[in-house]
Amino acid sequence: MKKKIKNIALCSLVALAVGAGLSSCEDYLTITPTDRIVEEDFWEDKNDLQNVVNACYARLIHGDIMDKYIQWGEMRSDNFERATGSSALNILNLMNANLLSTNRMFDWTVFYNAINYCNKVLAHGEETVQKDESFSRGDWMPIRAEMITLRAFCHYYLVRTFGEVPYVTFEYNNDSQNFLIGQSTQIQVLDSIINDLELVKGYAMNDYGNIVENAGRVTKKTVYAFLADAYLWRASYKAGNPSITGSTTAQQDYEKCVEYCDWVLDYMVESYKKELNKSGKVIGGVTDLTVEDLLIPNMESTTDNKILPNQLIGAYDYVFGLGNSRETIFELQLDGTNNSNSTMQSYFYNISNRTIGSLVCSSTLLGNVETNPNTLSPSNIYTKTDYRRYETAMYTGSDQTDFPMCKYIVNSVMQYNGTSTSSGMKDNSGTTAISVSYNMKSVPLSSNWIVYRLSDIILMKAEAMSQLYSDETHMKEAFNLVRMIFKRANPLAYENRPTAADSLDFNVFNTSEGIENLVMQERQREFLGEGKRWFDLVRYAQRRNSTTDMLKMLTRKYGDNKKAIEAKLATMKSLFSPIYTDEIKSNSLLHQNEVWGTEESSSRTDNL
């Protein structure tokens, strides 16, 4: 880590800032000595500070870090396969549970660079307050909350991926500073993340005054959503490791998760109510509004008499096509020009030349439909009435073998019945043709990366409730939370009700284990490709302190090598990635995950 972070220069930091006042590193260097940057001369006023704040966000949408969101959150999961014809050996090794410490996928430098940027702002905030009379401590505290949250965000990705990581809270500037720092345990990192967020949750901004910043910068609801997530993860870890002592129990952490989910949901309901009443669209004003009312419906066009909607104008179009919808909590902003989501093009689909990337959705799970959504152990992800099947994977014909991701790639998806079909797809009965038309984005690579949205909060609450309660009243409440998400994506199952089996049945999922199982299914359906599935599987396994049940889900996509995968991932530590070889060489205080550390002794002594 020392070799990587020591090369961060303030010049490059400022140049990366989104909308930074300084036009280039060259401009900045003209007023400083040529052999070094005098950082003491930089932090003079709030504009300098804001430039580096912008740089922190710029780091989180940098191409290398965007790749990690997919590599760490999706590639090891059951959601994806390597595309036919792809020669990416590193992806094949990862999917076959051959995790090599020499694989650059495990290089965590980009996250620690982003952490260092946040720490620079935190180190110089009070100093800027003293120097700039127009910048008060009241102005600084929301920025401080913002930076601590982004720093925690980076550590959270790291701890869920590697298990034990350095928790860094100081800035790093030059070679003379000793940056050798050892790993903290998973529980220590989680404690630090939660403690930091608890300290600043009351200082974060409620409203920046515009849609883009309210969605793209840390707000109070971002912090509360993050806290709910962190408490859910820590509760699951404690549930599987009851010998761990601390200030709270697993049950108390689950309760905190529910509490913070409720805070976010209540806040979003009230905000939407104010928005509706301010617009005057509802005669007499809105008095009653529920969480389900927040969900953008899948509205159907009435321009023809076809059975299925002629055009879907709703959830997908607003959440992924346009972005920054009313359901968003926090999404990293990309416009395709100043900053581009090239990760989607590389891994999923290249709009310009119409070619599939190196990853495709699992044909085992998405190549067919599940006949009944009430199946406890489904072989496929989606049922015949689920719009998300076509909004997630691109269907081009009945004989296709690769199913490329279209989420994040297209603006809208049109689905309708017809006697002929361009896609060759049919519904589960095999009689009704489903025509699917994809409207590609006019500005490629402009999709925001969504970190938290409304569905996440609803399903986190349901998951925590499944671990807290077993009585019928609470189980029904948790079931209905999941049902909200499923119903929105399956309107035909509830409006026309072709058969009773098309809708969810509480009697199948009326136990704690049943609700937990349903949540896992719905999270996979809802968030496929959004960088969450692998972490969901790890959290599920940690709750049991065993990989056995998790592997039943993971290995659905595997064929002849299923047993080999199960053997390689038999221990809990095998779910966490190896530390990249260069980091072990650079920092003698780091230790390798012993599951993958076959060359640990030589790695730690070379090139010190």
C-alpha positions as CSV (number, residue, x, y, z in Angstrom):
1,M,0.0,0.0,0.0
2,K,2.9,2.4,0.7
3,K,4.2,2.3,-2.8
4,K,0.7,3.1,-4.2
5,I,-0.5,5.8,-2.0
6,K,2.8,7.7,-1.7
7,N,2.5,8.8,-5.3
8,I,-0.7,10.8,-4.8
9,A,0.1,14.4,-5.6
10,L,-2.2,17.3,-4.7
11,C,-1.9,18.4,-8.3
12,S,-3.5,15.3,-9.7
13,L,-6.0,15.3,-6.9
14,V,-7.2,18.8,-7.8
15,A,-7.1,18.0,-11.6
16,L,-9.6,15.2,-11.0
17,A,-12.1,17.4,-9.3
18,V,-15.4,17.7,-11.0
19,G,-15.8,21.4,-11.8
20,A,-12.6,22.3,-10.1
21,G,-11.6,25.9,-10.3
22,L,-8.0,25.2,-11.4
23,S,-7.9,24.2,-15.0
24,S,-4.8,22.0,-14.9
25,C,-1.9,20.7,-13.0
26,E,0.4,22.9,-15.1
27,D,-1.5,26.1,-14.0
28,Y,-1.1,25.1,-10.4
29,L,2.6,24.3,-10.7
30,T,3.4,27.7,-12.1
31,I,3.0,29.2,-8.6
32,T,4.9,26.6,-6.7
33,P,8.4,25.2,-6.7
34,T,9.0,22.8,-9.6
35,D,10.3,19.9,-7.5
36,R,7.3,19.8,-5.0
37,I,3.9,21.0,-4.3
38,V,3.6,23.2,-1.2
39,E,0.4,21.9,0.2
40,E,0.4,24.4,3.0
41,D,-0.2,27.1,0.4
42,F,-3.2,25.4,-1.0
43,W,-5.8,25.2,1.8
44,E,-6.6,28.9,1.8
45,D,-10.3,29.2,1.4
46,K,-13.6,27.2,0.9
47,N,-13.0,27.0,-2.9
48,D,-9.8,25.0,-2.3
49,L,-11.7,22.8,0.1
50,Q,-14.6,22.3,-2.3
51,N,-12.3,21.4,-5.1
52,V,-10.9,18.5,-3.2
53,V,-14.4,17.5,-2.0
54,N,-15.3,17.3,-5.7
55,A,-12.2,15.2,-6.3
56,C,-13.4,12.7,-3.7
57,Y,-16.5,12.1,-5.8
58,A,-14.4,12.0,-8.9
59,R,-12.4,9.1,-7.5
60,L,-15.5,7.1,-6.8
61,I,-16.5,7.2,-10.5
62,H,-13.0,6.6,-11.8
63,G,-12.9,3.7,-14.3
64,D,-10.7,1.5,-12.1
65,I,-13.0,1.8,-9.1
66,M,-16.1,1.3,-11.2
67,D,-14.6,-2.0,-12.4
68,K,-14.3,-3.1,-8.7
69,Y,-18.0,-2.6,-8.1
70,I,-18.6,-5.4,-10.6
71,Q,-15.6,-7.5,-10.0
72,W,-16.1,-7.6,-6.2
73,G,-19.8,-7.5,-6.0
74,E,-20.9,-9.6,-9.0
75,M,-18.3,-11.8,-10.7
76,R,-18.1,-14.4,-8.0
77,S,-21.9,-14.7,-7.7
78,D,-24.4,-16.9,-9.5
79,N,-25.6,-13.9,-11.6
80,F,-23.0,-14.0,-14.4
81,E,-20.9,-16.3,-16.7
82,R,-18.0,-15.5,-18.9
83,A,-19.3,-14.6,-22.4
84,T,-18.9,-17.1,-25.2
85,G,-15.7,-16.3,-27.0
86,S,-14.2,-14.2,-24.2
87,S,-10.6,-14.9,-23.5
88,A,-10.5,-13.2,-20.1
89,L,-8.6,-15.8,-18.1
90,N,-8.8,-13.7,-14.9
91,I,-12.6,-13.8,-15.0
92,L,-12.6,-17.5,-15.6
93,N,-10.3,-18.1,-12.6
94,L,-12.4,-15.9,-10.4
95,M,-15.6,-17.8,-11.4
96,N,-14.0,-21.1,-10.9
97,A,-12.8,-20.1,-7.4
98,N,-9.2,-20.0,-8.4
99,L,-8.4,-16.8,-6.6
100,L,-4.8,-15.8,-7.3
101,S,-3.1,-13.0,-5.3
102,T,-1.4,-11.9,-8.5
103,N,-4.7,-11.0,-10.1
104,R,-5.0,-7.2,-10.4
105,M,-8.7,-7.5,-9.6
106,F,-7.6,-7.6,-6.0
107,D,-5.6,-4.4,-6.1
108,W,-7.3,-2.2,-3.6
109,T,-5.3,1.0,-4.4
110,V,-8.2,2.9,-5.9
111,F,-10.2,2.6,-2.7
112,Y,-7.3,3.7,-0.5
113,N,-6.6,6.6,-2.9
114,A,-10.3,7.7,-2.4
115,I,-9.9,7.3,1.3
116,N,-6.8,9.5,1.3
117,Y,-8.7,12.3,-0.5
118,C,-11.4,12.2,2.1
119,N,-8.8,12.3,4.9
120,K,-7.1,15.3,3.3
121,V,-10.4,17.3,3.4
122,L,-11.0,16.1,7.0
123,A,-7.4,17.1,8.0
124,H,-7.8,20.6,6.6
125,G,-11.4,21.6,7.2
126,E,-10.9,23.3,10.6
127,E,-7.9,25.1,9.2
128,T,-10.0,26.5,6.3
129,V,-12.6,27.7,8.7
130,Q,-9.9,29.7,10.5
131,K,-8.5,31.2,7.2
132,D,-11.7,32.0,5.3
133,E,-14.1,34.3,7.2
134,S,-16.9,33.4,4.7
135,F,-16.6,29.7,5.6
136,S,-18.1,29.0,9.1
137,R,-18.0,25.9,11.2
138,G,-21.6,25.5,10.4
139,D,-20.6,25.3,6.7
140,W,-17.9,22.8,7.5
141,M,-19.8,20.3,9.6
142,P,-22.0,19.0,6.7
143,I,-18.9,18.6,4.5
144,R,-17.2,16.8,7.4
145,A,-20.2,14.4,7.5
146,E,-19.9,14.0,3.8
147,M,-16.3,13.0,3.8
148,I,-16.6,10.6,6.8
149,T,-19.4,8.9,5.0
150,L,-17.5,8.5,1.7
151,R,-14.5,7.3,3.7
152,A,-16.7,4.7,5.4
153,F,-18.2,3.8,2.0
154,C,-14.8,2.8,0.7
155,H,-13.9,0.9,3.9
156,Y,-17.2,-1.0,3.6
157,Y,-16.4,-2.2,0.1
158,L,-13.0,-3.3,1.3
159,V,-14.1,-5.2,4.5
160,R,-16.9,-7.0,2.7
161,T,-14.4,-8.1,0.0
162,F,-11.3,-8.9,2.0
163,G,-12.6,-9.5,5.5
164,E,-9.6,-7.9,7.3
165,V,-8.3,-4.5,6.0
166,P,-6.4,-1.5,7.3
167,Y,-8.8,1.2,8.6
168,V,-7.1,4.5,7.6
169,T,-8.2,7.8,9.2
170,F,-5.1,10.0,8.5
171,E,-3.9,11.7,5.3
172,Y,-0.8,10.6,3.5
173,N,1.4,13.1,1.8
174,N,5.0,12.1,1.2
175,D,7.7,9.3,1.2
176,S,9.0,10.3,4.6
177,Q,5.8,9.4,6.3
178,N,5.6,5.9,7.7
179,F,2.5,4.4,6.1
180,L,2.9,0.8,7.2
181,I,-0.4,-0.1,8.9
182,G,-1.8,-3.5,9.7
183,Q,-5.2,-5.0,9.1
184,S,-8.1,-4.6,11.5
185,T,-10.4,-7.5,12.0
186,Q,-13.8,-7.5,10.3
187,I,-15.6,-6.6,13.5
188,Q,-13.2,-3.8,14.3
189,V,-13.7,-2.2,10.8
190,L,-17.5,-2.6,11.1
191,D,-17.4,-1.0,14.5
192,S,-15.4,1.9,13.2
193,I,-17.7,2.4,10.2
194,I,-20.8,2.4,12.4
195,N,-19.3,4.6,15.1
196,D,-18.1,7.2,12.5
197,L,-21.5,7.3,10.9
198,E,-23.3,7.6,14.2
199,L,-21.2,10.6,15.1
200,V,-22.0,12.5,11.9
201,K,-25.5,11.4,10.9
202,G,-27.1,14.5,12.4
203,Y,-24.9,16.9,10.5
204,A,-25.4,15.7,6.9
205,M,-27.3,17.9,4.5
206,N,-31.0,17.4,4.0
207,D,-31.3,19.3,0.8
208,Y,-28.7,20.8,-1.6
209,G,-31.4,22.6,-3.5
210,N,-31.3,20.6,-6.8
211,I,-32.1,17.1,-7.9
212,V,-28.6,16.1,-9.1
213,E,-26.8,17.0,-5.9
214,N,-29.6,15.5,-3.7
215,A,-29.1,12.2,-5.5
216,G,-25.3,12.5,-6.2
217,R,-24.0,13.8,-2.9
218,V,-24.2,12.4,0.6
219,T,-27.4,13.5,2.3
220,K,-28.9,12.6,5.7
221,K,-30.9,9.8,4.1
222,T,-27.7,8.5,2.6
223,V,-26.1,8.2,6.0
224,Y,-29.1,6.5,7.5
225,A,-29.4,4.1,4.6
226,F,-25.7,3.3,5.0
227,L,-26.1,2.7,8.7
228,A,-29.0,0.3,8.1
229,D,-26.8,-1.6,5.7
230,A,-23.8,-1.7,8.1
231,Y,-25.9,-2.8,11.1
232,L,-27.5,-5.6,9.0
233,W,-24.0,-6.8,8.0
234,R,-22.6,-6.6,11.6
235,A,-25.8,-8.3,13.0
236,S,-25.3,-11.2,10.5
237,Y,-21.7,-11.5,11.4
238,K,-22.5,-11.5,15.2
239,A,-25.3,-14.0,14.7
240,G,-22.8,-16.5,13.2
241,N,-20.1,-15.7,15.8
242,P,-22.0,-15.4,19.1
243,S,-18.7,-15.5,21.1
244,I,-17.8,-12.0,19.9
245,T,-18.3,-9.5,22.7
246,G,-19.2,-5.9,22.1
247,S,-21.5,-3.1,23.1
248,T,-24.5,-4.6,21.2
249,T,-25.9,-8.0,20.3
250,A,-26.9,-9.3,16.9
251,Q,-30.5,-8.7,17.9
252,Q,-29.9,-5.1,18.8
253,D,-28.1,-4.5,15.5
254,Y,-31.0,-6.0,13.6
255,E,-33.3,-3.7,15.6
256,K,-31.1,-0.7,14.6
257,C,-31.3,-1.8,10.9
258,V,-35.1,-1.7,11.1
259,E,-35.1,1.6,13.0
260,Y,-32.9,3.3,10.4
261,C,-34.8,1.8,7.5
262,D,-38.0,3.2,9.0
263,W,-36.3,6.6,9.3
264,V,-35.4,6.6,5.6
265,L,-38.8,5.4,4.5
266,D,-40.7,7.9,6.7
267,Y,-38.4,10.7,5.4
268,M,-39.0,9.7,1.8
269,V,-42.7,9.5,2.3
270,E,-42.9,13.0,3.9
271,S,-40.6,14.5,1.2
272,Y,-42.7,13.1,-1.6
273,K,-45.9,14.3,0.1
274,K,-44.4,17.8,0.3
275,E,-43.4,17.6,-3.3
276,L,-46.9,16.6,-4.4
277,N,-48.6,19.3,-2.4
278,K,-46.1,22.0,-3.6
279,S,-46.8,21.0,-7.2
280,G,-50.6,21.3,-6.6
281,K,-51.2,18.2,-8.7
282,V,-53.5,16.7,-6.2
283,I,-56.8,18.6,-5.5
284,G,-57.2,19.2,-1.8
285,G,-53.6,18.2,-1.1
286,V,-52.1,14.8,-0.1
287,T,-52.8,13.6,3.4
288,D,-52.2,9.9,3.3
289,L,-49.2,8.4,1.6
290,T,-47.6,5.0,2.0
291,V,-44.3,3.5,1.2
292,E,-45.8,1.6,-1.7
293,D,-46.9,4.9,-3.2
294,L,-43.3,5.9,-3.4
295,L,-42.6,3.1,-5.9
296,I,-42.8,4.2,-9.5
297,P,-45.5,2.1,-11.1
298,N,-45.2,0.2,-14.4
299,M,-47.8,2.2,-16.3
300,E,-49.3,0.8,-19.4
301,S,-50.0,2.7,-22.6
302,T,-53.6,2.6,-23.8
303,T,-52.8,3.3,-27.5
304,D,-53.9,-0.2,-28.6
305,N,-55.8,-3.2,-27.4
306,K,-53.0,-5.6,-26.9
307,I,-53.0,-7.8,-23.8
308,L,-49.6,-6.9,-22.5
309,P,-48.5,-3.2,-22.3
310,N,-47.6,-1.7,-25.6
311,Q,-44.9,0.3,-23.9
312,L,-43.6,0.3,-20.4
313,I,-43.3,3.8,-19.1
314,G,-42.4,3.5,-15.5
315,A,-39.9,2.0,-13.1
316,Y,-37.1,1.0,-15.4
317,D,-37.3,4.2,-17.5
318,Y,-37.1,6.5,-14.6
319,V,-34.8,4.6,-12.2
320,F,-32.2,3.4,-14.9
321,G,-33.0,5.2,-18.1
322,L,-33.2,8.8,-16.8
323,G,-31.7,8.3,-13.4
324,N,-32.0,10.4,-10.2
325,S,-35.6,9.3,-9.8
326,R,-37.8,9.8,-6.7
327,E,-36.7,6.3,-5.6
328,T,-33.0,7.2,-5.4
329,I,-31.1,7.6,-2.2
330,F,-27.5,7.9,-3.5
331,E,-26.2,7.4,-7.0
332,L,-22.8,8.3,-8.4
333,Q,-23.2,10.7,-11.3
334,L,-21.9,10.0,-14.8
335,D,-22.8,12.0,-17.9
336,G,-21.0,10.1,-20.7
337,T,-18.9,13.1,-21.6
338,N,-16.9,14.5,-18.7
339,N,-17.1,11.1,-17.0
340,S,-18.2,7.8,-18.5
341,N,-19.4,4.5,-17.3
342,S,-17.0,2.5,-19.5
343,T,-17.3,-0.4,-17.1
344,M,-20.8,-1.2,-18.5
345,Q,-19.4,-1.2,-22.1
346,S,-16.4,-3.4,-21.2
347,Y,-18.3,-6.0,-19.1
348,F,-21.9,-5.9,-20.4
349,Y,-22.6,-4.4,-23.8
350,N,-20.9,-2.0,-26.3
351,I,-23.6,0.2,-27.7
352,S,-21.4,1.7,-30.4
353,N,-20.5,-1.6,-32.2
354,R,-23.3,-3.8,-30.8
355,T,-21.0,-6.3,-29.2
356,I,-21.4,-8.3,-26.0
357,G,-18.9,-7.6,-23.2
358,S,-16.9,-10.2,-21.3
359,L,-19.8,-11.0,-19.0
360,V,-23.3,-12.4,-19.7
361,C,-26.1,-13.2,-17.3
362,S,-26.2,-16.8,-16.2
363,S,-28.1,-18.8,-19.0
364,T,-28.9,-21.4,-16.4
365,L,-30.9,-18.8,-14.3
366,L,-32.2,-16.5,-17.0
367,G,-32.5,-18.7,-20.0
368,N,-35.9,-19.9,-18.9
369,V,-38.7,-18.8,-16.5
370,E,-39.8,-20.2,-13.2
371,T,-43.3,-21.6,-13.4
372,N,-44.2,-20.4,-9.9
373,P,-42.8,-17.6,-7.8
374,N,-43.6,-19.5,-4.6
375,T,-40.9,-22.1,-5.3
376,L,-38.6,-22.3,-2.3
377,S,-35.6,-23.3,-4.3
378,P,-36.0,-21.9,-7.8
379,S,-33.9,-23.0,-10.7
380,N,-34.5,-19.7,-12.5
381,I,-34.7,-16.2,-11.3
382,Y,-37.8,-14.7,-13.0
383,T,-41.4,-15.9,-13.6
384,K,-43.3,-15.4,-16.8
385,T,-45.0,-12.2,-15.6
386,D,-41.8,-10.4,-14.3
387,Y,-40.9,-7.4,-16.4
388,R,-37.5,-7.4,-14.9
389,R,-36.6,-10.4,-16.9
390,Y,-36.4,-8.3,-20.1
391,E,-35.2,-5.2,-18.3
392,T,-32.1,-7.0,-16.9
393,A,-31.0,-9.3,-19.8
394,M,-31.2,-8.6,-23.5
395,Y,-33.3,-11.2,-25.3
396,T,-32.6,-11.3,-29.1
397,G,-34.0,-14.6,-30.2
398,S,-35.2,-18.1,-29.1
399,D,-32.0,-19.8,-30.0
400,Q,-29.6,-17.4,-28.1
401,T,-27.0,-18.9,-25.7
402,D,-25.6,-15.6,-24.3
403,F,-27.8,-13.2,-22.4
404,P,-26.1,-9.8,-22.3
405,M,-27.0,-7.3,-19.6
406,C,-29.2,-4.5,-20.8
407,K,-29.7,-2.8,-17.4
408,Y,-27.7,0.5,-17.4
409,I,-27.3,0.1,-21.2
410,V,-30.8,1.0,-22.5
411,N,-33.1,3.9,-21.8
412,S,-36.3,1.9,-22.0
413,V,-37.6,-1.6,-22.7
414,M,-40.9,-2.1,-24.6
415,Q,-42.8,-5.4,-24.1
416,Y,-46.0,-6.4,-25.8
417,N,-48.0,-9.3,-27.2
418,G,-48.2,-10.0,-30.9
419,T,-48.6,-12.7,-33.5
420,S,-45.0,-12.2,-34.6
421,T,-42.0,-11.2,-32.5
422,S,-38.6,-9.8,-33.2
423,S,-37.2,-11.6,-30.2
424,G,-38.5,-15.1,-30.7
425,M,-39.4,-15.2,-27.0
426,K,-42.7,-16.7,-25.8
427,D,-44.4,-16.7,-22.4
428,N,-44.3,-19.7,-20.1
429,S,-47.3,-21.3,-21.9
430,G,-45.3,-21.4,-25.1
431,T,-48.3,-19.9,-27.0
432,T,-48.1,-16.1,-26.7
433,A,-45.2,-14.3,-28.3
434,I,-43.5,-11.6,-26.3
435,S,-42.1,-8.8,-28.5
436,V,-39.2,-7.0,-26.8
437,S,-37.7,-3.7,-28.1
438,Y,-34.7,-2.0,-26.6
439,N,-34.2,1.7,-26.8
440,M,-30.5,2.3,-26.5
441,K,-29.1,5.3,-24.7
442,S,-28.5,8.3,-26.9
443,V,-25.5,9.2,-24.8
444,P,-23.6,5.9,-24.3
445,L,-21.8,5.3,-21.0
446,S,-24.0,7.9,-19.2
447,S,-25.7,5.6,-16.7
448,N,-25.3,6.6,-13.0
449,W,-24.1,3.9,-10.6
450,I,-26.9,3.4,-8.0
451,V,-25.6,2.7,-4.5
452,Y,-28.9,2.8,-2.6
453,R,-32.4,3.2,-3.8
454,L,-35.9,2.6,-2.2
455,S,-36.1,-1.1,-3.0
456,D,-32.9,-1.6,-1.0
457,I,-34.3,-0.1,2.2
458,I,-37.6,-2.0,1.9
459,L,-35.8,-5.3,1.5
460,M,-33.2,-4.6,4.2
461,K,-36.0,-4.0,6.6
462,A,-37.7,-7.3,5.6
463,E,-34.5,-9.2,6.0
464,A,-33.8,-7.8,9.5
465,M,-37.4,-8.6,10.5
466,S,-37.0,-12.2,9.4
467,Q,-34.2,-12.5,11.9
468,L,-35.9,-10.7,14.7
469,Y,-39.4,-12.2,14.8
470,S,-41.3,-15.4,14.2
471,D,-44.9,-14.4,15.0
472,E,-47.5,-14.2,12.2
473,T,-48.1,-10.4,12.5
474,H,-44.4,-9.5,11.9
475,M,-44.0,-12.2,9.3
476,K,-47.0,-10.7,7.3
477,E,-45.5,-7.2,7.6
478,A,-42.1,-8.5,6.3
479,F,-43.8,-10.5,3.5
480,N,-45.8,-7.4,2.4
481,L,-42.6,-5.4,2.2
482,V,-41.2,-7.9,-0.3
483,R,-44.5,-8.2,-2.1
484,M,-44.5,-4.5,-2.8
485,I,-41.4,-4.9,-4.9
486,F,-42.6,-8.1,-6.6
487,K,-46.0,-6.7,-7.3
488,R,-44.6,-3.6,-9.0
489,A,-42.5,-5.8,-11.4
490,N,-45.4,-8.3,-11.9
491,P,-48.5,-6.2,-12.5
492,L,-50.2,-8.9,-14.6
493,A,-49.9,-11.4,-11.7
494,Y,-52.1,-9.0,-9.6
495,E,-54.2,-7.1,-12.1
496,N,-55.3,-9.9,-14.5
497,R,-54.3,-12.9,-12.3
498,P,-53.9,-15.5,-15.1
499,T,-53.6,-18.1,-12.3
500,A,-53.3,-17.9,-8.5
501,A,-49.7,-19.2,-8.8
502,D,-48.6,-16.1,-10.6
503,S,-48.6,-14.1,-7.3
504,L,-46.8,-14.6,-4.1
505,D,-48.5,-16.7,-1.4
506,F,-47.8,-15.8,2.3
507,N,-48.6,-19.4,3.3
508,V,-45.5,-20.5,1.6
509,F,-43.2,-17.9,3.3
510,N,-44.8,-17.6,6.7
511,T,-41.8,-18.5,8.8
512,S,-38.6,-16.6,9.6
513,E,-36.6,-18.9,7.3
514,G,-39.3,-18.6,4.6
515,I,-39.1,-14.8,4.6
516,E,-35.3,-14.8,4.6
517,N,-35.4,-17.1,1.6
518,L,-38.0,-14.8,-0.2
519,V,-35.8,-11.7,0.5
520,M,-32.8,-13.4,-1.0
521,Q,-34.8,-14.4,-4.1
522,E,-36.3,-10.9,-4.5
523,R,-33.0,-9.1,-4.0
524,Q,-31.5,-11.2,-6.7
525,R,-34.4,-10.4,-9.1
526,E,-34.4,-6.7,-8.2
527,F,-30.6,-5.9,-8.0
528,L,-29.1,-8.2,-10.6
529,G,-26.0,-6.5,-12.0
530,E,-26.0,-3.8,-9.4
531,G,-22.9,-5.0,-7.5
532,K,-24.8,-6.5,-4.6
533,R,-25.3,-10.2,-5.1
534,W,-21.9,-11.6,-3.9
535,F,-22.1,-9.5,-0.8
536,D,-25.7,-10.8,-0.2
537,L,-24.4,-14.3,-0.4
538,V,-21.5,-13.7,2.0
539,R,-23.8,-12.0,4.5
540,Y,-26.2,-14.9,4.3
541,A,-23.4,-17.3,4.9
542,Q,-21.9,-15.3,7.8
543,R,-25.3,-15.4,9.5
544,R,-24.9,-19.2,9.6
545,N,-21.1,-19.2,9.9
546,S,-21.2,-21.8,7.2
547,T,-21.1,-21.8,3.4
548,T,-23.3,-24.9,2.9
549,D,-26.6,-23.2,2.3
550,M,-25.1,-20.4,0.4
551,L,-23.4,-22.8,-2.0
552,K,-26.8,-24.3,-2.9
553,M,-27.6,-21.0,-4.5
554,L,-24.2,-20.2,-5.9
555,T,-23.6,-23.5,-7.6
556,R,-26.9,-23.5,-9.6
557,K,-25.0,-22.1,-12.6
558,Y,-22.2,-24.7,-12.5
559,G,-22.2,-27.9,-14.4
560,D,-19.5,-30.6,-14.1
561,N,-17.3,-28.5,-11.8
562,K,-19.9,-28.0,-9.2
563,K,-18.3,-30.3,-6.6
564,A,-14.9,-28.6,-7.2
565,I,-16.4,-25.2,-6.5
566,E,-18.1,-26.5,-3.3
567,A,-14.8,-27.9,-2.1
568,K,-12.8,-24.7,-2.8
569,L,-15.5,-22.6,-1.0
570,A,-16.0,-24.9,2.0
571,T,-14.7,-22.5,4.6
572,M,-15.8,-19.0,5.6
573,K,-12.4,-17.4,4.8
574,S,-12.7,-18.7,1.2
575,L,-15.5,-16.2,0.7
576,F,-13.0,-13.3,1.1
577,S,-10.5,-12.3,-1.5
578,P,-6.7,-12.6,-1.3
579,I,-4.6,-9.5,-0.7
580,Y,-2.9,-8.4,-3.9
581,T,0.7,-9.6,-4.0
582,D,2.2,-6.1,-4.5
583,E,0.5,-4.9,-1.3
584,I,2.0,-7.8,0.7
585,K,5.4,-6.9,-0.7
586,S,5.1,-3.2,0.2
587,N,3.7,-3.6,3.7
588,S,5.3,-6.1,6.0
589,L,2.4,-5.6,8.5
590,L,-0.1,-7.1,6.2
591,H,-1.0,-10.8,6.3
592,Q,-2.4,-12.9,3.5
593,N,-5.8,-14.7,3.7
594,E,-4.4,-18.2,4.4
595,V,-6.9,-19.8,2.1
596,W,-5.2,-18.2,-0.9
597,G,-1.8,-17.4,0.6
598,T,0.3,-20.2,-0.8
599,E,3.3,-17.9,-1.5
600,E,2.9,-15.6,1.5
601,S,6.5,-16.0,2.9
602,S,8.2,-15.1,-0.3
603,S,5.8,-12.3,-1.1
604,R,6.4,-10.6,2.2
605,T,10.1,-10.5,1.8
606,D,10.6,-9.6,-1.9
607,N,11.5,-6.0,-2.7
608,L,11.1,-4.5,0.7
